[in-house]
Structure formats: C-alpha cells, structure tokens
C-alpha cells in the first residue's frame, strides 16, 4: 500500500468494503458497477484512510454467492481486513472506459442543477437510484430552487431528460414542478 497525493476530485466511487471473509484476509465488496464484477477489472483501488488517499493493490477477486470477495496485498488476517470495513473503493476517472455520446456515469450527473424546460430551478441531483423499470434522479431542492422539495425524476433521455450540459453543470427536464 502506498499513500497518494492525487487529486481526490478526479476519483469516482465504484464500491465499498463491507466485512471480512474467511481467515486469510479476504474481504467482502459491495460493487456499484454494472455488472458488479467490473470493479475487479481495476488492479489498483484508491481508499481514504485517516484523511489520506491510499493506493491498494488488488491481489485477487471473485464472485461469491450474491456478492464479491477480494484479497488485498498486505492484508492477511480477518483483523486486518476488518480495518477496511465501510471504506469506499475509488478509481481515477481517467481509468474508466470511454462512453458513447449521450451516455453518462452516475457520478457525472450528481450535483448538476436541474431546470424545467421553462427555466424553473427544481434543485440539484443528489444521487441516482436503480428501480426495476428505469433509473431515477433524486433531486433535492436548494436555497435558490422553487422550493426545498425532493423530487424523484425518471432518467428517461429524450422523454423526460431533454439536455445534459456537464460543462455548465446543468440539466434540462420536461417535468412539472408540482410533481
């Protein structure tokens, strides 16, 4: 493990450690990637420890039951693995695969300001959720928005989401503020 001074703003959260597995230092991993195994494609993870960014080398990883387990370099006991519980697994955004035009990583959509087609500010994207039918933007009202209400807006490009402008930090949606 090595301490890194890389810019934390360049990092994207791909998952988190949950609990030790077995007696040889393996740890359970909750992955935000789709499919979940994609998190194992990154051999070096960035993890915040005591306020500092640490580079962690993935020795091995595999699917286990409904989840994943990983073996980190230098972690050889359940006690050592337990020290990682709850920590987020991050990678540099430059390591992510390139996207097609009109595709976005969830992390790119978070914090965008959301406006209706008539220019009404609904709030800021807090996070996204998966549902059975489609993903949903969780938009929380801000001091400048029409109200402080939280809105759940379906991620339906061209139908509901009309425009995403990452450069200006804005999104335009076809959505009634009363919903």
WOFEN-V621398 format. One record per pair of residues at least 24 apart in sequence whose C-alpha atoms are under 8 Angstrom apart, sorted by the first residue. I is the first residue (numbers start at 1). J is the second residue. Records with the same first field share a line. If there is no record, write none. Layout:
I: J / J
This chain:
1: 54 / 55 / 56 / 57 / 73 / 74
2: 54 / 55 / 56
3: 52 / 53 / 54 / 55
4: 52 / 53 / 54 / 55
5: 52 / 53
6: 53
8: 53
10: 92 / 93 / 94
11: 90 / 91 / 92 / 93
12: 90 / 91 / 92 / 93 / 107
13: 88 / 89 / 90 / 91 / 107
14: 39 / 88 / 89 / 90 / 91
15: 39 / 88 / 89 / 90
16: 86 / 87 / 88 / 89
17: 84 / 85 / 86 / 87 / 88 / 89
18: 84 / 85 / 86 / 87
19: 81 / 82 / 84 / 85 / 86
20: 78 / 79 / 81 / 82 / 85
21: 69 / 78
22: 78
23: 76 / 77 / 78
24: 76 / 77 / 78
25: 71 / 72 / 75 / 76 / 77 / 78 / 79 / 80 / 81
26: 69 / 70 / 71 / 72 / 75 / 76 / 77 / 78 / 81
27: 69 / 70 / 71 / 81 / 82
28: 67 / 68 / 69 / 70
29: 67 / 68 / 69 / 70
30: 67 / 68
31: 68
36: 68
37: 62 / 63 / 68
42: 91
44: 91
45: 89 / 90 / 91
46: 89 / 90 / 91
47: 87 / 88 / 89 / 90
48: 87 / 88
108: 166
109: 166
111: 169
112: 166 / 169 / 170 / 171
113: 169 / 170 / 171
114: 139 / 170 / 171 / 172 / 173
115: 170 / 171 / 172 / 173
116: 172 / 173 / 174 / 175 / 176 / 177
117: 172 / 173 / 174 / 175
120: 145 / 146 / 177
121: 145 / 146
122: 146 / 147 / 177
123: 148
151: 179
